[in-house]
Amino acid sequence: MSLVFKIVLIGDGGCGKTTLRLRFMGEHLSTRYIPTIGADFSAKTLEIGSYKLKFVIWDLVGQPRF
């Protein structure tokens, strides 16, 4: 069985949305703060037993001007 989860991370700038997404994806974390411009997304598929789970994670910008 295959399931798709669409997740949107929203919140204030600098609160850790991008760090949370990168950590889940297993990507390298940086100590420098680089703000997201617009939106960014990632997708990851995990197989747990007979289930195939696909996570689509959208990281939206936190600045009000965007």
PDB file of N, CA, C and O in Angstrom:
ATOM      1  N   MET A   1       0.841  -1.164   0.000  1.00  0.00           N
ATOM      2  CA  MET A   1       0.000   0.000   0.000  1.00  0.00           C
ATOM      3  C   MET A   1       0.895   1.239   0.000  1.00  0.00           C
ATOM      4  O   MET A   1       1.923   1.266   0.677  1.00  0.00           O
ATOM      5  N   SER A   2       0.510   2.242  -0.746  1.00  0.00           N
ATOM      6  CA  SER A   2       1.289   3.466  -0.868  1.00  0.00           C
ATOM      7  C   SER A   2       0.480   4.660  -0.361  1.00  0.00           C
ATOM      8  O   SER A   2      -0.680   4.840  -0.733  1.00  0.00           O
ATOM      9  N   LEU A   3       1.105   5.471   0.491  1.00  0.00           N
ATOM     10  CA  LEU A   3       0.457   6.653   1.043  1.00  0.00           C
ATOM     11  C   LEU A   3       1.331   7.873   0.793  1.00  0.00           C
ATOM     12  O   LEU A   3       2.558   7.781   0.830  1.00  0.00           O
ATOM     13  N   VAL A   4       0.698   9.021   0.536  1.00  0.00           N
ATOM     14  CA  VAL A   4       1.421  10.275   0.337  1.00  0.00           C
ATOM     15  C   VAL A   4       0.978  11.271   1.402  1.00  0.00           C
ATOM     16  O   VAL A   4      -0.215  11.502   1.596  1.00  0.00           O
ATOM     17  N   PHE A   5       1.950  11.853   2.083  1.00  0.00           N
ATOM     18  CA  PHE A   5       1.695  12.885   3.090  1.00  0.00           C
ATOM     19  C   PHE A   5       2.272  14.193   2.575  1.00  0.00           C
ATOM     20  O   PHE A   5       3.461  14.272   2.268  1.00  0.00           O
ATOM     21  N   LYS A   6       1.438  15.214   2.481  1.00  0.00           N
ATOM     22  CA  LYS A   6       1.890  16.541   2.060  1.00  0.00           C
ATOM     23  C   LYS A   6       1.929  17.418   3.302  1.00  0.00           C
ATOM     24  O   LYS A   6       0.913  17.613   3.970  1.00  0.00           O
ATOM     25  N   ILE A   7       3.111  17.945   3.605  1.00  0.00           N
ATOM     26  CA  ILE A   7       3.336  18.701   4.832  1.00  0.00           C
ATOM     27  C   ILE A   7       3.818  20.100   4.465  1.00  0.00           C
ATOM     28  O   ILE A   7       4.711  20.254   3.632  1.00  0.00           O
ATOM     29  N   VAL A   8       3.225  21.121   5.088  1.00  0.00           N
ATOM     30  CA  VAL A   8       3.629  22.510   4.863  1.00  0.00           C
ATOM     31  C   VAL A   8       4.166  23.068   6.169  1.00  0.00           C
ATOM     32  O   VAL A   8       3.481  23.056   7.192  1.00  0.00           O
ATOM     33  N   LEU A   9       5.405  23.559   6.124  1.00  0.00           N
ATOM     34  CA  LEU A   9       6.025  24.182   7.295  1.00  0.00           C
ATOM     35  C   LEU A   9       5.870  25.689   7.162  1.00  0.00           C
ATOM     36  O   LEU A   9       6.381  26.288   6.216  1.00  0.00           O
ATOM     37  N   ILE A  10       5.165  26.304   8.108  1.00  0.00           N
ATOM     38  CA  ILE A  10       4.994  27.754   8.104  1.00  0.00           C
ATOM     39  C   ILE A  10       5.319  28.284   9.497  1.00  0.00           C
ATOM     40  O   ILE A  10       5.177  27.578  10.495  1.00  0.00           O
ATOM     41  N   GLY A  11       5.751  29.521   9.543  1.00  0.00           N
ATOM     42  CA  GLY A  11       6.078  30.136  10.826  1.00  0.00           C
ATOM     43  C   GLY A  11       6.958  31.340  10.611  1.00  0.00           C
ATOM     44  O   GLY A  11       7.279  31.695   9.476  1.00  0.00           O
ATOM     45  N   ASP A  12       7.346  31.964  11.695  1.00  0.00           N
ATOM     46  CA  ASP A  12       8.208  33.142  11.639  1.00  0.00           C
ATOM     47  C   ASP A  12       9.570  32.791  11.056  1.00  0.00           C
ATOM     48  O   ASP A  12      10.027  31.651  11.146  1.00  0.00           O
ATOM     49  N   GLY A  13      10.212  33.797  10.455  1.00  0.00           N
ATOM     50  CA  GLY A  13      11.555  33.618   9.936  1.00  0.00           C
ATOM     51  C   GLY A  13      12.535  33.307  11.055  1.00  0.00           C
ATOM     52  O   GLY A  13      12.493  33.930  12.116  1.00  0.00           O
ATOM     53  N   GLY A  14      13.409  32.351  10.821  1.00  0.00           N
ATOM     54  CA  GLY A  14      14.428  32.002  11.804  1.00  0.00           C
ATOM     55  C   GLY A  14      13.977  31.067  12.901  1.00  0.00           C
ATOM     56  O   GLY A  14      14.709  30.873  13.871  1.00  0.00           O
ATOM     57  N   CYS A  15      12.774  30.467  12.782  1.00  0.00           N
ATOM     58  CA  CYS A  15      12.288  29.604  13.868  1.00  0.00           C
ATOM     59  C   CYS A  15      12.707  28.143  13.696  1.00  0.00           C
ATOM     60  O   CYS A  15      12.506  27.344  14.610  1.00  0.00           O
ATOM     61  N   GLY A  16      13.293  27.768  12.533  1.00  0.00           N
ATOM     62  CA  GLY A  16      13.805  26.412  12.373  1.00  0.00           C
ATOM     63  C   GLY A  16      13.069  25.537  11.374  1.00  0.00           C
ATOM     64  O   GLY A  16      13.250  24.320  11.383  1.00  0.00           O
ATOM     65  N   LYS A  17      12.246  26.119  10.515  1.00  0.00           N
ATOM     66  CA  LYS A  17      11.497  25.327   9.534  1.00  0.00           C
ATOM     67  C   LYS A  17      12.439  24.587   8.578  1.00  0.00           C
ATOM     68  O   LYS A  17      12.277  23.389   8.343  1.00  0.00           O
ATOM     69  N   THR A  18      13.414  25.301   8.034  1.00  0.00           N
ATOM     70  CA  THR A  18      14.355  24.700   7.087  1.00  0.00           C
ATOM     71  C   THR A  18      15.217  23.661   7.790  1.00  0.00           C
ATOM     72  O   THR A  18      15.496  22.609   7.215  1.00  0.00           O
ATOM     73  N   THR A  19      15.643  23.929   9.013  1.00  0.00           N
ATOM     74  CA  THR A  19      16.445  22.973   9.771  1.00  0.00           C
ATOM     75  C   THR A  19      15.676  21.685  10.008  1.00  0.00           C
ATOM     76  O   THR A  19      16.239  20.597   9.897  1.00  0.00           O
ATOM     77  N   LEU A  20      14.395  21.798  10.333  1.00  0.00           N
ATOM     78  CA  LEU A  20      13.553  20.622  10.541  1.00  0.00           C
ATOM     79  C   LEU A  20      13.457  19.792   9.261  1.00  0.00           C
ATOM     80  O   LEU A  20      13.587  18.568   9.296  1.00  0.00           O
ATOM     81  N   ARG A  21      13.228  20.466   8.129  1.00  0.00           N
ATOM     82  CA  ARG A  21      13.135  19.770   6.833  1.00  0.00           C
ATOM     83  C   ARG A  21      14.451  19.091   6.481  1.00  0.00           C
ATOM     84  O   ARG A  21      14.456  17.928   6.080  1.00  0.00           O
ATOM     85  N   LEU A  22      15.565  19.801   6.626  1.00  0.00           N
ATOM     86  CA  LEU A  22      16.874  19.234   6.301  1.00  0.00           C
ATOM     87  C   LEU A  22      17.211  18.055   7.205  1.00  0.00           C
ATOM     88  O   LEU A  22      17.774  17.059   6.750  1.00  0.00           O
ATOM     89  N   ARG A  23      16.872  18.167   8.466  1.00  0.00           N
ATOM     90  CA  ARG A  23      17.151  17.085   9.418  1.00  0.00           C
ATOM     91  C   ARG A  23      16.376  15.823   9.041  1.00  0.00           C
ATOM     92  O   ARG A  23      16.928  14.724   9.088  1.00  0.00           O
ATOM     93  N   PHE A  24      15.108  15.967   8.669  1.00  0.00           N
ATOM     94  CA  PHE A  24      14.296  14.818   8.261  1.00  0.00           C
ATOM     95  C   PHE A  24      14.841  14.184   6.986  1.00  0.00           C
ATOM     96  O   PHE A  24      14.805  12.963   6.831  1.00  0.00           O
ATOM     97  N   MET A  25      15.349  15.014   6.072  1.00  0.00           N
ATOM     98  CA  MET A  25      15.867  14.508   4.801  1.00  0.00           C
ATOM     99  C   MET A  25      17.253  13.889   4.949  1.00  0.00           C
ATOM    100  O   MET A  25      17.738  13.231   4.029  1.00  0.00           O
ATOM    101  N   GLY A  26      17.898  14.094   6.107  1.00  0.00           N
ATOM    102  CA  GLY A  26      19.230  13.546   6.327  1.00  0.00           C
ATOM    103  C   GLY A  26      20.322  14.370   5.667  1.00  0.00           C
ATOM    104  O   GLY A  26      21.427  13.875   5.445  1.00  0.00           O
ATOM    105  N   GLU A  27      20.023  15.618   5.354  1.00  0.00           N
ATOM    106  CA  GLU A  27      20.996  16.485   4.697  1.00  0.00           C
ATOM    107  C   GLU A  27      21.881  17.173   5.727  1.00  0.00           C
ATOM    108  O   GLU A  27      21.562  17.215   6.915  1.00  0.00           O
ATOM    109  N   HIS A  28      22.998  17.710   5.251  1.00  0.00           N
ATOM    110  CA  HIS A  28      23.962  18.405   6.100  1.00  0.00           C
ATOM    111  C   HIS A  28      23.352  19.681   6.671  1.00  0.00           C
ATOM    112  O   HIS A  28      22.722  20.456   5.951  1.00  0.00           O
ATOM    113  N   LEU A  29      23.544  19.886   7.950  1.00  0.00           N
ATOM    114  CA  LEU A  29      23.056  21.099   8.598  1.00  0.00           C
ATOM    115  C   LEU A  29      24.166  22.144   8.619  1.00  0.00           C
ATOM    116  O   LEU A  29      25.340  21.810   8.785  1.00  0.00           O
ATOM    117  N   SER A  30      23.794  23.392   8.452  1.00  0.00           N
ATOM    118  CA  SER A  30      24.746  24.487   8.460  1.00  0.00           C
ATOM    119  C   SER A  30      24.537  25.342   9.702  1.00  0.00           C
ATOM    120  O   SER A  30      23.412  25.488  10.179  1.00  0.00           O
ATOM    121  N   THR A  31      25.611  25.900  10.221  1.00  0.00           N
ATOM    122  CA  THR A  31      25.490  26.785  11.376  1.00  0.00           C
ATOM    123  C   THR A  31      25.182  28.210  10.943  1.00  0.00           C
ATOM    124  O   THR A  31      24.867  29.056  11.779  1.00  0.00           O
ATOM    125  N   ARG A  32      25.269  28.486   9.642  1.00  0.00           N
ATOM    126  CA  ARG A  32      24.955  29.827   9.133  1.00  0.00           C
ATOM    127  C   ARG A  32      23.460  29.929   8.858  1.00  0.00           C
ATOM    128  O   ARG A  32      22.830  28.960   8.433  1.00  0.00           O
ATOM    129  N   TYR A  33      22.905  31.101   9.102  1.00  0.00           N
ATOM    130  CA  TYR A  33      21.486  31.340   8.827  1.00  0.00           C
ATOM    131  C   TYR A  33      21.346  31.893   7.408  1.00  0.00           C
ATOM    132  O   TYR A  33      21.809  32.994   7.112  1.00  0.00           O
ATOM    133  N   ILE A  34      20.711  31.124   6.549  1.00  0.00           N
ATOM    134  CA  ILE A  34      20.433  31.546   5.180  1.00  0.00           C
ATOM    135  C   ILE A  34      18.911  31.487   5.010  1.00  0.00           C
ATOM    136  O   ILE A  34      18.346  30.395   4.942  1.00  0.00           O
ATOM    137  N   PRO A  35      18.241  32.640   4.940  1.00  0.00           N
ATOM    138  CA  PRO A  35      16.779  32.624   4.858  1.00  0.00           C
ATOM    139  C   PRO A  35      16.269  32.010   3.548  1.00  0.00           C
ATOM    140  O   PRO A  35      16.887  32.166   2.494  1.00  0.00           O
ATOM    141  N   THR A  36      15.154  31.323   3.632  1.00  0.00           N
ATOM    142  CA  THR A  36      14.502  30.762   2.460  1.00  0.00           C
ATOM    143  C   THR A  36      13.866  31.897   1.667  1.00  0.00           C
ATOM    144  O   THR A  36      13.221  32.774   2.240  1.00  0.00           O
ATOM    145  N   ILE A  37      14.046  31.880   0.361  1.00  0.00           N
ATOM    146  CA  ILE A  37      13.437  32.894  -0.502  1.00  0.00           C
ATOM    147  C   ILE A  37      12.297  32.228  -1.253  1.00  0.00           C
ATOM    148  O   ILE A  37      12.526  31.329  -2.063  1.00  0.00           O
ATOM    149  N   GLY A  38      11.065  32.664  -0.989  1.00  0.00           N
ATOM    150  CA  GLY A  38       9.896  32.073  -1.646  1.00  0.00           C
ATOM    151  C   GLY A  38       9.490  30.781  -0.968  1.00  0.00           C
ATOM    152  O   GLY A  38       8.897  30.796   0.110  1.00  0.00           O
ATOM    153  N   ALA A  39       9.814  29.652  -1.605  1.00  0.00           N
ATOM    154  CA  ALA A  39       9.466  28.342  -1.058  1.00  0.00           C
ATOM    155  C   ALA A  39      10.502  27.322  -1.498  1.00  0.00           C
ATOM    156  O   ALA A  39      11.185  27.508  -2.505  1.00  0.00           O
ATOM    157  N   ASP A  40      10.612  26.257  -0.744  1.00  0.00           N
ATOM    158  CA  ASP A  40      11.506  25.157  -1.072  1.00  0.00           C
ATOM    159  C   ASP A  40      10.755  23.877  -0.713  1.00  0.00           C
ATOM    160  O   ASP A  40       9.906  23.883   0.177  1.00  0.00           O
ATOM    161  N   PHE A  41      11.064  22.789  -1.398  1.00  0.00           N
ATOM    162  CA  PHE A  41      10.395  21.541  -1.044  1.00  0.00           C
ATOM    163  C   PHE A  41      11.342  20.365  -1.200  1.00  0.00           C
ATOM    164  O   PHE A  41      12.346  20.429  -1.909  1.00  0.00           O
ATOM    165  N   SER A  42      10.986  19.290  -0.512  1.00  0.00           N
ATOM    166  CA  SER A  42      11.736  18.040  -0.566  1.00  0.00           C
ATOM    167  C   SER A  42      10.743  16.887  -0.554  1.00  0.00           C
ATOM    168  O   SER A  42       9.611  17.025  -0.091  1.00  0.00           O
ATOM    169  N   ALA A  43      11.187  15.756  -1.066  1.00  0.00           N
ATOM    170  CA  ALA A  43      10.359  14.549  -1.043  1.00  0.00           C
ATOM    171  C   ALA A  43      11.212  13.378  -0.588  1.00  0.00           C
ATOM    172  O   ALA A  43      12.375  13.250  -0.971  1.00  0.00           O
ATOM    173  N   LYS A  44      10.620  12.529   0.231  1.00  0.00           N
ATOM    174  CA  LYS A  44      11.330  11.359   0.744  1.00  0.00           C
ATOM    175  C   LYS A  44      10.358  10.197   0.835  1.00  0.00           C
ATOM    176  O   LYS A  44       9.223  10.365   1.279  1.00  0.00           O
ATOM    177  N   THR A  45      10.799   9.017   0.416  1.00  0.00           N
ATOM    178  CA  THR A  45       9.973   7.821   0.472  1.00  0.00           C
ATOM    179  C   THR A  45      10.580   6.842   1.470  1.00  0.00           C
ATOM    180  O   THR A  45      11.775   6.549   1.420  1.00  0.00           O
ATOM    181  N   LEU A  46       9.757   6.348   2.361  1.00  0.00           N
ATOM    182  CA  LEU A  46      10.173   5.354   3.343  1.00  0.00           C
ATOM    183  C   LEU A  46       9.325   4.108   3.175  1.00  0.00           C
ATOM    184  O   LEU A  46       8.129   4.203   2.897  1.00  0.00           O
ATOM    185  N   GLU A  47       9.933   2.940   3.341  1.00  0.00           N
ATOM    186  CA  GLU A  47       9.183   1.683   3.314  1.00  0.00           C
ATOM    187  C   GLU A  47       9.179   1.111   4.722  1.00  0.00           C
ATOM    188  O   GLU A  47      10.228   0.822   5.298  1.00  0.00           O
ATOM    189  N   ILE A  48       7.980   0.954   5.263  1.00  0.00           N
ATOM    190  CA  ILE A  48       7.808   0.383   6.598  1.00  0.00           C
ATOM    191  C   ILE A  48       6.862  -0.800   6.461  1.00  0.00           C
ATOM    192  O   ILE A  48       5.662  -0.633   6.243  1.00  0.00           O
ATOM    193  N   GLY A  49       7.413  -1.983   6.591  1.00  0.00           N
ATOM    194  CA  GLY A  49       6.617  -3.192   6.394  1.00  0.00           C
ATOM    195  C   GLY A  49       6.100  -3.246   4.964  1.00  0.00           C
ATOM    196  O   GLY A  49       6.879  -3.145   4.016  1.00  0.00           O
ATOM    197  N   SER A  50       4.808  -3.401   4.806  1.00  0.00           N
ATOM    198  CA  SER A  50       4.202  -3.444   3.472  1.00  0.00           C
ATOM    199  C   SER A  50       3.751  -2.069   2.996  1.00  0.00           C
ATOM    200  O   SER A  50       3.142  -1.948   1.933  1.00  0.00           O
ATOM    201  N   TYR A  51       4.051  -1.023   3.783  1.00  0.00           N
ATOM    202  CA  TYR A  51       3.642   0.342   3.438  1.00  0.00           C
ATOM    203  C   TYR A  51       4.787   1.112   2.795  1.00  0.00           C
ATOM    204  O   TYR A  51       5.934   1.039   3.235  1.00  0.00           O
ATOM    205  N   LYS A  52       4.452   1.843   1.755  1.00  0.00           N
ATOM    206  CA  LYS A  52       5.393   2.765   1.141  1.00  0.00           C
ATOM    207  C   LYS A  52       4.858   4.168   1.424  1.00  0.00           C
ATOM    208  O   LYS A  52       3.806   4.559   0.919  1.00  0.00           O
ATOM    209  N   LEU A  53       5.603   4.921   2.243  1.00  0.00           N
ATOM    210  CA  LEU A  53       5.172   6.248   2.666  1.00  0.00           C
ATOM    211  C   LEU A  53       6.003   7.302   1.951  1.00  0.00           C
ATOM    212  O   LEU A  53       7.233   7.269   1.991  1.00  0.00           O
ATOM    213  N   LYS A  54       5.325   8.235   1.300  1.00  0.00           N
ATOM    214  CA  LYS A  54       6.019   9.324   0.621  1.00  0.00           C
ATOM    215  C   LYS A  54       5.668  10.624   1.337  1.00  0.00           C
ATOM    216  O   LYS A  54       4.494  10.949   1.513  1.00  0.00           O
ATOM    217  N   PHE A  55       6.698  11.363   1.746  1.00  0.00           N
ATOM    218  CA  PHE A  55       6.521  12.645   2.418  1.00  0.00           C
ATOM    219  C   PHE A  55       6.963  13.754   1.472  1.00  0.00           C
ATOM    220  O   PHE A  55       8.106  13.772   1.014  1.00  0.00           O
ATOM    221  N   VAL A  56       6.059  14.672   1.184  1.00  0.00           N
ATOM    222  CA  VAL A  56       6.372  15.853   0.383  1.00  0.00           C
ATOM    223  C   VAL A  56       6.293  17.035   1.335  1.00  0.00           C
ATOM    224  O   VAL A  56       5.216  17.365   1.833  1.00  0.00           O
ATOM    225  N   ILE A  57       7.429  17.674   1.589  1.00  0.00           N
ATOM    226  CA  ILE A  57       7.513  18.729   2.602  1.00  0.00           C
ATOM    227  C   ILE A  57       7.793  20.065   1.931  1.00  0.00           C
ATOM    228  O   ILE A  57       8.804  20.231   1.247  1.00  0.00           O
ATOM    229  N   TRP A  58       6.892  21.008   2.132  1.00  0.00           N
ATOM    230  CA  TRP A  58       7.041  22.376   1.617  1.00  0.00           C
ATOM    231  C   TRP A  58       7.499  23.271   2.748  1.00  0.00           C
ATOM    232  O   TRP A  58       6.913  23.279   3.831  1.00  0.00           O
ATOM    233  N   ASP A  59       8.544  24.020   2.488  1.00  0.00           N
ATOM    234  CA  ASP A  59       9.115  24.968   3.446  1.00  0.00           C
ATOM    235  C   ASP A  59       8.840  26.363   2.903  1.00  0.00           C
ATOM    236  O   ASP A  59       9.477  26.803   1.947  1.00  0.00           O
ATOM    237  N   LEU A  60       7.886  27.053   3.520  1.00  0.00           N
ATOM    238  CA  LEU A  60       7.496  28.387   3.036  1.00  0.00           C
ATOM    239  C   LEU A  60       8.226  29.477   3.800  1.00  0.00           C
ATOM    240  O   LEU A  60       8.577  29.313   4.969  1.00  0.00           O
ATOM    241  N   VAL A  61       8.446  30.590   3.118  1.00  0.00           N
ATOM    242  CA  VAL A  61       9.172  31.714   3.679  1.00  0.00           C
ATOM    243  C   VAL A  61       8.435  32.288   4.890  1.00  0.00           C
ATOM    244  O   VAL A  61       7.205  32.298   4.930  1.00  0.00           O
ATOM    245  N   GLY A  62       9.204  32.769   5.884  1.00  0.00           N
ATOM    246  CA  GLY A  62       8.596  33.293   7.101  1.00  0.00           C
ATOM    247  C   GLY A  62       8.456  34.806   7.142  1.00  0.00           C
ATOM    248  O   GLY A  62       7.788  35.328   8.035  1.00  0.00           O
ATOM    249  N   GLN A  63       9.071  35.537   6.195  1.00  0.00           N
ATOM    250  CA  GLN A  63       8.984  36.982   6.219  1.00  0.00           C
ATOM    251  C   GLN A  63       7.642  37.457   5.702  1.00  0.00           C
ATOM    252  O   GLN A  63       7.190  36.973   4.665  1.00  0.00           O
ATOM    253  N   PRO A  64       6.981  38.394   6.388  1.00  0.00           N
ATOM    254  CA  PRO A  64       5.664  38.871   5.994  1.00  0.00           C
ATOM    255  C   PRO A  64       5.639  39.528   4.607  1.00  0.00           C
ATOM    256  O   PRO A  64       4.606  39.501   3.938  1.00  0.00           O
ATOM    257  N   ARG A  65       6.759  40.119   4.165  1.00  0.00           N
ATOM    258  CA  ARG A  65       6.761  40.811   2.867  1.00  0.00           C
ATOM    259  C   ARG A  65       6.592  39.840   1.695  1.00  0.00           C
ATOM    260  O   ARG A  65       6.246  40.273   0.596  1.00  0.00           O
ATOM    261  N   PHE A  66       6.829  38.532   1.901  1.00  0.00           N
ATOM    262  CA  PHE A  66       6.653  37.557   0.843  1.00  0.00           C
ATOM    263  C   PHE A  66       5.270  36.953   0.914  1.00  0.00           C
ATOM    264  O   PHE A  66       4.926  36.100   0.097  1.00  0.00           O
TER     265      PHE A  66
END
